[in-house]
Amino acid sequence: MSAPVAAPAAAAPVPPPQPGTPEFEAAIVATLSAPAKWSEGPFSNGTGPNTLPVLDTASLTADTPFPALKNDLFLRTARGEACERTPVWCHRQAGRYLPEFKETRRLGDFFTMCRTPRIAVELTLQPIRRFALDAAIIFSDILVIPQALGMEVLMKEGVGPVLPAPIRTPDQMSRLKKREEVDVKSSLKYVFDAIRLCRHSLQGTVPLIGFCGAPWTLACYMIEGGGSKSYTQARRWLFAHPAESHALLSLITDVLIEYLVEQVRAGAQALEVFDTWSGELTQQCYDEFILPYVRKLAAEVKAQTKAQQLPSVPMTLFPKGSDSAATLRAIAQTTEYDLVSLDWATNPPEARAAVASAPRSVGLQGNLDPAVLYCSEEQIRAHTRKMLDAFGTGGRLVANLGHGMLPDHPLEGLRVFVDEVHNYSPNLCKQPAQQQ
């Protein structure tokens, strides 16, 4: 009896080509020129497959004017102007739930994608082709700032961000670059190049949003060395080392100011500041260690863009988890953010009442629970209408999720959410604004 034939060994995965090599360049060209593997149908109501190609940088110069904007709903809402319907976009809309995103990611690791402008632009455009969204947000990451400050940041599959050498003690702050040593224009040039190329490649379809992480949220990652369930190490810093905590937050803030100003110079038409871990602090700590820095960030970005004769762009703050009336009132009354983004646990009527106390008009963004997108079409539409109704009439709302798209979200879920906002919101926008 003959021995059984052994099954052939599985072929080892082919590693992606190294950035900067001819093979990497060829892979980029092949990816960007390949026809889409999806077609118009139930999962698409955007510009469509094989539209909005990433433009050839050789065809553009610093003097090439940006295309005229065709859809300014998001910008008008952010500025407090009347709109015919509620604009809608989603945090993490460029993400792993898209098959084409996963295909493109095969070109290299996460930060290679961020540092290669043509790839970053391709990933930014993918959801705009699929869905009738009213804004694009540049593909990048908040942790490019710790990298610019001299820290190593890795993105490990299944783990998330990892900073191998965190700042655990005040004396370790000496490992960080001093403010004058951080060359924002040079070290983060790839972000600005991506924004500029994306503005052209969008062809005026929708506005482009730039972003950053808030000082406290970035400090959390820099102290903890990655994500955490409770951010105990970072919170301990505030109590054990308050002076050094303020010094670290000041350093981050000053770098962020220039970073956001340069995003506007590159072509960003709006900015969002993500304070993902602000909900980890008490109200007293929020008032001392978060509010002064996000306030300074907005004030200085607006002052410097004006002084440098750059476009005036609306700014959004997303203080995830910080949904108390006191916090929302403080943001509305003492900062210059045009919109406040809400997580899904925030009560819209209470948020409306809190920001209504401000001497200026402040809009809201949010806040559908991302879990709703797993539901049936009928349920998604019902919950979307319920969310829009909860924010009231008058139109000063940008519809979004209460956090972001998840890797296993069904495509149809996002399409239905966007479609229902388009269908249901016009009637609400026609009605007079509710008095708080």
C-alpha positions as CSV (number, residue, x, y, z in Angstrom):
1,M,0.0,0.0,0.0
2,S,1.5,3.3,-1.1
3,A,2.0,6.1,1.4
4,P,-0.4,9.0,1.2
5,V,0.8,12.0,-0.8
6,A,1.5,14.9,1.4
7,A,-0.5,18.1,0.6
8,P,1.7,20.8,-0.9
9,A,2.8,23.4,1.6
10,A,0.9,26.7,1.5
11,A,2.9,29.4,-0.3
12,A,4.3,32.0,2.0
13,P,2.6,35.4,1.6
14,V,4.5,37.7,-0.6
15,P,5.7,40.8,1.3
16,P,4.8,44.2,-0.1
17,P,7.5,46.1,-2.0
18,Q,9.6,48.5,0.0
19,P,8.6,52.2,-0.2
20,G,10.9,54.1,-2.5
21,T,11.7,51.2,-4.8
22,P,10.7,50.9,-8.4
23,E,8.6,47.9,-7.4
24,F,6.6,50.0,-4.9
25,E,6.1,52.7,-7.6
26,A,4.9,50.1,-10.0
27,A,2.5,48.6,-7.4
28,I,1.0,52.1,-6.8
29,V,0.5,52.7,-10.5
30,A,-1.1,49.3,-11.0
31,T,-3.4,49.8,-8.0
32,L,-4.6,53.3,-9.0
33,S,-5.1,52.3,-12.6
34,A,-7.0,49.0,-12.0
35,P,-10.7,49.1,-12.8
36,A,-13.1,48.9,-9.8
37,K,-14.2,45.5,-8.8
38,W,-17.7,46.8,-7.9
39,S,-20.5,48.3,-10.0
40,E,-23.4,50.5,-9.5
41,G,-26.1,48.8,-7.4
42,P,-27.6,48.5,-4.0
43,F,-24.3,49.4,-2.3
44,S,-23.6,52.5,-4.2
45,N,-25.1,56.0,-4.4
46,G,-21.9,58.0,-4.6
47,T,-20.1,59.3,-7.7
48,G,-19.7,55.7,-8.9
49,P,-16.9,53.2,-9.7
50,N,-14.0,54.4,-11.8
51,T,-14.7,58.1,-11.0
52,L,-12.6,60.7,-9.2
53,P,-9.2,59.2,-10.2
54,V,-6.2,60.2,-8.2
55,L,-4.6,62.9,-10.4
56,D,-1.0,62.8,-11.6
57,T,1.0,65.2,-9.5
58,A,3.1,66.1,-12.6
59,S,0.0,67.8,-14.0
60,L,-0.3,70.1,-11.0
61,T,1.7,73.1,-9.8
62,A,1.6,75.2,-6.7
63,D,-0.3,77.8,-8.8
64,T,-3.0,75.3,-10.1
65,P,-6.3,76.6,-8.7
66,F,-8.5,74.2,-6.8
67,P,-11.7,73.2,-8.6
68,A,-14.9,75.1,-7.7
69,L,-16.9,73.4,-4.9
70,K,-20.1,71.9,-6.1
71,N,-21.6,70.7,-2.8
72,D,-21.1,73.1,0.1
73,L,-23.9,71.8,2.5
74,F,-21.4,70.8,5.2
75,L,-19.6,74.2,5.1
76,R,-22.8,76.2,5.1
77,T,-24.1,74.2,8.0
78,A,-20.9,74.6,10.0
79,R,-21.1,78.4,9.4
80,G,-24.6,78.5,10.6
81,E,-26.2,79.3,7.2
82,A,-29.6,77.9,6.2
83,C,-29.5,74.6,4.3
84,E,-32.0,72.7,2.3
85,R,-31.2,69.4,4.0
86,T,-28.8,68.0,6.7
87,P,-25.3,67.2,5.4
88,V,-24.0,63.7,6.3
89,W,-20.6,62.1,6.5
90,C,-19.0,59.5,8.9
91,H,-16.0,59.3,11.1
92,R,-13.7,56.5,9.7
93,Q,-15.6,56.5,6.4
94,A,-12.3,55.5,4.8
95,G,-11.8,52.1,6.4
96,R,-11.6,48.4,6.5
97,Y,-15.4,47.8,5.9
98,L,-14.7,48.7,2.2
99,P,-13.3,45.9,0.1
100,E,-11.3,48.3,-2.0
101,F,-9.7,49.7,1.2
102,K,-8.5,46.3,2.1
103,E,-7.2,45.7,-1.4
104,T,-5.2,49.0,-1.3
105,R,-3.8,48.3,2.1
106,R,-1.9,45.3,0.6
107,L,0.6,47.9,-0.7
108,G,2.2,48.3,2.7
109,D,1.7,48.9,6.4
110,F,-0.6,51.5,7.9
111,F,1.9,54.3,8.2
112,T,3.3,53.6,4.7
113,M,-0.3,54.4,3.5
114,C,-0.3,57.6,5.4
115,R,3.1,58.7,4.2
116,T,2.4,58.0,0.5
117,P,0.2,60.8,-0.7
118,R,-1.3,59.1,-3.7
119,I,-2.3,56.1,-1.6
120,A,-3.7,58.4,1.1
121,V,-5.8,60.2,-1.5
122,E,-7.0,57.0,-3.0
123,L,-8.2,55.8,0.4
124,T,-9.9,59.2,1.0
125,L,-11.8,59.0,-2.3
126,Q,-13.1,55.5,-2.0
127,P,-16.1,56.2,0.3
128,I,-17.0,59.3,-1.9
129,R,-17.3,57.0,-4.9
130,R,-19.5,54.5,-3.0
131,F,-21.8,56.8,-1.0
132,A,-23.5,60.1,-1.3
133,L,-21.5,61.7,1.5
134,D,-21.3,65.5,1.9
135,A,-17.7,65.7,3.0
136,A,-14.4,63.8,2.7
137,I,-11.8,63.5,5.4
138,I,-8.2,63.1,4.6
139,F,-6.8,59.6,5.3
140,S,-4.1,60.0,8.0
141,D,-3.7,59.4,11.7
142,I,-3.6,61.5,14.9
143,L,-0.4,59.8,16.0
144,V,1.7,61.5,13.3
145,I,2.2,64.2,15.9
146,P,4.1,62.0,18.4
147,Q,6.1,60.8,15.5
148,A,7.0,64.4,14.6
149,L,8.0,64.8,18.3
150,G,10.5,62.0,17.9
151,M,8.6,59.0,19.2
152,E,8.3,55.7,17.4
153,V,4.7,54.7,16.7
154,L,3.8,51.3,15.2
155,M,0.4,50.1,14.1
156,K,0.1,46.4,14.9
157,E,-2.6,44.3,13.3
158,G,-5.2,43.2,15.8
159,V,-3.6,45.4,18.5
160,G,-3.7,49.0,17.3
161,P,-1.2,51.7,17.9
162,V,1.9,50.8,20.0
163,L,4.5,53.3,21.2
164,P,7.4,51.1,22.3
165,A,9.1,53.8,24.4
166,P,6.3,55.7,26.2
167,I,6.9,58.8,28.4
168,R,6.3,57.2,31.8
169,T,8.2,59.7,34.0
170,P,8.8,63.4,33.7
171,D,12.6,63.0,33.1
172,Q,11.8,61.0,30.0
173,M,10.3,64.1,28.4
174,S,13.8,64.9,27.5
175,R,13.5,62.3,24.7
176,L,11.0,64.5,23.0
177,K,12.0,67.2,20.6
178,K,11.8,70.7,21.8
179,R,9.2,72.9,20.0
180,E,11.9,74.7,18.0
181,E,13.3,71.4,16.9
182,V,10.0,70.2,15.4
183,D,10.0,71.1,11.7
184,V,6.3,70.7,11.0
185,K,6.4,71.7,7.3
186,S,9.1,69.2,6.6
187,S,8.3,66.2,8.9
188,L,4.6,66.2,8.0
189,K,5.0,67.3,4.4
190,Y,3.4,64.1,3.3
191,V,0.1,65.1,5.0
192,F,0.1,68.5,3.3
193,D,0.9,66.9,0.0
194,A,-1.9,64.5,0.3
195,I,-4.4,67.2,1.2
196,R,-3.3,69.3,-1.8
197,L,-3.6,66.4,-4.2
198,C,-6.9,65.3,-2.7
199,R,-8.5,68.8,-3.2
200,H,-7.6,68.6,-6.9
201,S,-8.7,64.9,-7.2
202,L,-12.1,65.5,-5.5
203,Q,-12.8,67.8,-8.5
204,G,-15.0,69.9,-6.2
205,T,-17.4,67.1,-5.4
206,V,-17.4,67.7,-1.7
207,P,-15.3,69.7,0.8
208,L,-12.2,68.1,2.4
209,I,-11.7,68.0,6.1
210,G,-8.3,67.9,7.8
211,F,-7.9,66.8,11.4
212,C,-5.7,66.2,14.4
213,G,-5.9,64.6,17.8
214,A,-6.5,66.8,20.8
215,P,-3.6,67.5,23.2
216,W,-4.9,65.3,26.0
217,T,-5.7,62.4,23.8
218,L,-2.3,62.5,22.2
219,A,-0.7,62.7,25.7
220,C,-2.6,59.6,26.7
221,Y,-1.0,57.6,23.9
222,M,2.4,59.1,24.6
223,I,2.3,58.2,28.3
224,E,0.5,54.8,28.1
225,G,2.4,53.5,25.1
226,G,-0.8,52.7,23.2
227,G,-4.5,52.2,23.9
228,S,-5.8,51.5,27.4
229,K,-9.0,50.6,29.1
230,S,-8.8,53.3,31.7
231,Y,-5.7,55.4,30.9
232,T,-4.5,55.1,34.5
233,Q,-0.9,56.0,33.8
234,A,-2.0,59.2,31.9
235,R,-4.5,60.2,34.6
236,R,-1.8,59.5,37.3
237,W,0.4,62.1,35.6
238,L,-2.2,64.8,36.1
239,F,-2.2,64.3,39.8
240,A,1.4,63.3,40.4
241,H,3.1,65.7,38.0
242,P,0.7,68.6,37.2
243,A,3.4,71.0,36.1
244,E,5.0,68.5,33.8
245,S,1.5,67.6,32.5
246,H,0.9,71.2,31.6
247,A,4.3,71.4,29.9
248,L,3.6,68.3,27.8
249,L,0.2,69.5,26.8
250,S,1.6,72.9,25.9
251,L,4.2,71.4,23.7
252,I,1.7,69.2,21.9
253,T,-0.7,72.2,21.5
254,D,1.9,74.5,20.0
255,V,2.9,71.8,17.4
256,L,-0.8,71.2,16.6
257,I,-1.4,74.9,15.9
258,E,1.1,75.0,13.2
259,Y,0.0,71.6,11.9
260,L,-3.6,72.7,11.4
261,V,-2.6,76.0,9.9
262,E,-0.5,74.2,7.4
263,Q,-3.4,71.8,6.6
264,V,-5.5,74.9,5.7
265,R,-2.6,76.3,3.6
266,A,-2.5,72.9,1.8
267,G,-6.2,73.1,1.0
268,A,-8.2,71.7,3.9
269,Q,-11.7,73.4,3.9
270,A,-12.6,72.4,7.5
271,L,-10.8,71.0,10.5
272,E,-11.8,68.5,13.2
273,V,-10.1,68.0,16.6
274,F,-10.6,64.5,18.0
275,D,-10.5,64.3,21.8
276,T,-11.2,60.6,22.0
277,W,-10.2,60.1,25.6
278,S,-11.6,63.3,27.1
279,G,-14.4,61.3,28.8
280,E,-11.8,59.6,31.1
281,L,-11.4,62.7,33.3
282,T,-13.4,64.3,36.0
283,Q,-15.1,67.6,35.4
284,Q,-12.4,69.4,37.5
285,C,-9.6,67.7,35.5
286,Y,-11.3,68.5,32.2
287,D,-11.5,72.1,33.1
288,E,-7.8,72.3,34.0
289,F,-6.1,69.9,31.6
290,I,-8.3,69.8,28.5
291,L,-10.4,72.9,28.1
292,P,-7.5,75.5,28.1
293,Y,-5.6,73.6,25.4
294,V,-8.5,72.9,23.0
295,R,-9.5,76.5,23.5
296,K,-6.1,77.8,22.6
297,L,-5.9,75.4,19.7
298,A,-9.0,76.8,18.0
299,A,-8.3,80.4,18.9
300,E,-4.7,80.4,17.6
301,V,-5.5,78.4,14.4
302,K,-8.2,81.0,13.5
303,A,-6.1,83.9,14.4
304,Q,-3.1,82.7,12.5
305,T,-5.0,81.7,9.4
306,K,-6.5,85.2,9.4
307,A,-3.1,86.9,9.9
308,Q,-1.6,84.8,7.1
309,Q,-4.6,85.6,4.8
310,L,-5.5,82.0,4.5
311,P,-9.1,80.9,4.1
312,S,-11.3,81.0,7.2
313,V,-12.4,77.4,7.8
314,P,-14.9,76.0,10.3
315,M,-13.6,73.9,13.2
316,T,-15.3,70.9,15.0
317,L,-14.4,69.5,18.4
318,F,-15.3,65.9,19.2
319,P,-15.0,65.5,23.0
320,K,-16.0,61.8,23.1
321,G,-17.5,60.9,26.4
322,S,-17.5,64.4,27.8
323,D,-21.2,64.9,27.3
324,S,-22.1,66.7,30.6
325,A,-24.1,69.9,30.2
326,A,-21.3,71.7,32.1
327,T,-18.7,70.6,29.6
328,L,-20.8,71.3,26.5
329,R,-21.7,74.8,27.9
330,A,-18.0,75.5,28.6
331,I,-17.0,74.5,25.0
332,A,-19.8,76.6,23.5
333,Q,-19.3,79.6,25.7
334,T,-15.5,79.8,25.9
335,T,-14.0,78.3,22.7
336,E,-14.2,79.2,19.0
337,Y,-15.4,75.8,17.6
338,D,-18.2,76.1,15.1
339,L,-19.5,72.5,15.7
340,V,-19.4,70.1,18.6
341,S,-19.5,66.4,17.6
342,L,-21.4,64.1,20.0
343,D,-21.0,60.5,20.8
344,W,-24.0,58.1,20.7
345,A,-24.6,58.3,24.5
346,T,-25.2,62.0,24.4
347,N,-28.8,63.2,24.6
348,P,-29.4,65.5,21.7
349,P,-32.1,67.8,23.3
350,E,-29.8,68.3,26.3
351,A,-26.9,69.0,24.1
352,R,-28.9,71.6,22.1
353,A,-29.9,73.3,25.3
354,A,-26.3,73.4,26.6
355,V,-24.8,75.0,23.5
356,A,-27.8,77.4,23.1
357,S,-26.5,79.2,26.2
358,A,-23.5,80.5,24.2
359,P,-23.4,84.1,23.0
360,R,-22.7,82.8,19.5
361,S,-24.4,80.1,17.4
362,V,-22.8,76.6,17.8
363,G,-23.9,73.7,15.7
364,L,-23.9,70.0,16.5
365,Q,-22.7,66.9,14.8
366,G,-23.7,63.3,15.4
367,N,-24.7,61.0,16.8
368,L,-26.2,57.7,15.5
369,D,-25.0,54.7,17.5
370,P,-22.7,52.8,15.1
371,A,-24.4,49.5,16.1
372,V,-27.5,50.6,14.3
373,L,-25.8,50.0,11.0
374,Y,-25.9,46.3,11.7
375,C,-29.7,46.4,11.7
376,S,-32.3,45.8,8.9
377,E,-33.0,48.6,6.4
378,E,-36.3,49.4,8.1
379,Q,-34.7,49.6,11.5
380,I,-31.8,51.8,10.2
381,R,-34.2,54.2,8.6
382,A,-36.4,54.4,11.8
383,H,-33.4,55.0,14.1
384,T,-32.0,57.7,11.7
385,R,-35.4,59.5,11.7
386,K,-35.5,59.2,15.5
387,M,-32.0,60.8,15.8
388,L,-32.8,63.6,13.4
389,D,-36.1,64.4,15.3
390,A,-34.2,64.4,18.6
391,F,-32.0,67.2,17.4
392,G,-35.0,69.3,16.5
393,T,-35.8,71.6,13.6
394,G,-33.9,74.4,12.0
395,G,-31.1,72.6,10.2
396,R,-28.0,73.4,12.3
397,L,-26.9,69.8,12.4
398,V,-24.3,67.6,10.6
399,A,-25.4,64.0,10.6
400,N,-22.7,61.6,11.6
401,L,-22.1,58.5,13.7
402,G,-21.6,58.8,17.4
403,H,-18.1,57.4,16.8
404,G,-16.8,55.7,13.6
405,M,-17.3,53.0,11.0
406,L,-16.3,49.5,12.2
407,P,-14.4,46.9,10.1
408,D,-17.3,44.6,9.9
409,H,-20.0,47.1,9.2
410,P,-22.1,46.1,6.2
411,L,-21.9,48.4,3.2
412,E,-25.7,48.5,2.9
413,G,-26.0,49.9,6.5
414,L,-24.0,53.1,5.6
415,R,-25.9,53.5,2.3
416,V,-29.3,53.3,4.0
417,F,-28.2,55.7,6.8
418,V,-27.0,58.3,4.2
419,D,-30.1,57.8,2.1
420,E,-32.5,58.3,5.0
421,V,-30.7,61.5,6.0
422,H,-31.1,62.8,2.5
423,N,-34.8,61.8,2.3
424,Y,-36.0,62.8,5.8
425,S,-34.0,65.9,6.7
426,P,-35.3,68.4,4.1
427,N,-38.7,68.8,5.9
428,L,-37.0,69.4,9.2
429,C,-34.7,72.0,7.7
430,K,-37.7,73.9,6.3
431,Q,-39.2,74.3,9.8
432,P,-38.4,77.2,12.1
433,A,-35.6,76.5,14.6
434,Q,-36.9,75.3,18.0
435,Q,-36.4,77.7,20.9
436,Q,-34.3,76.2,23.8
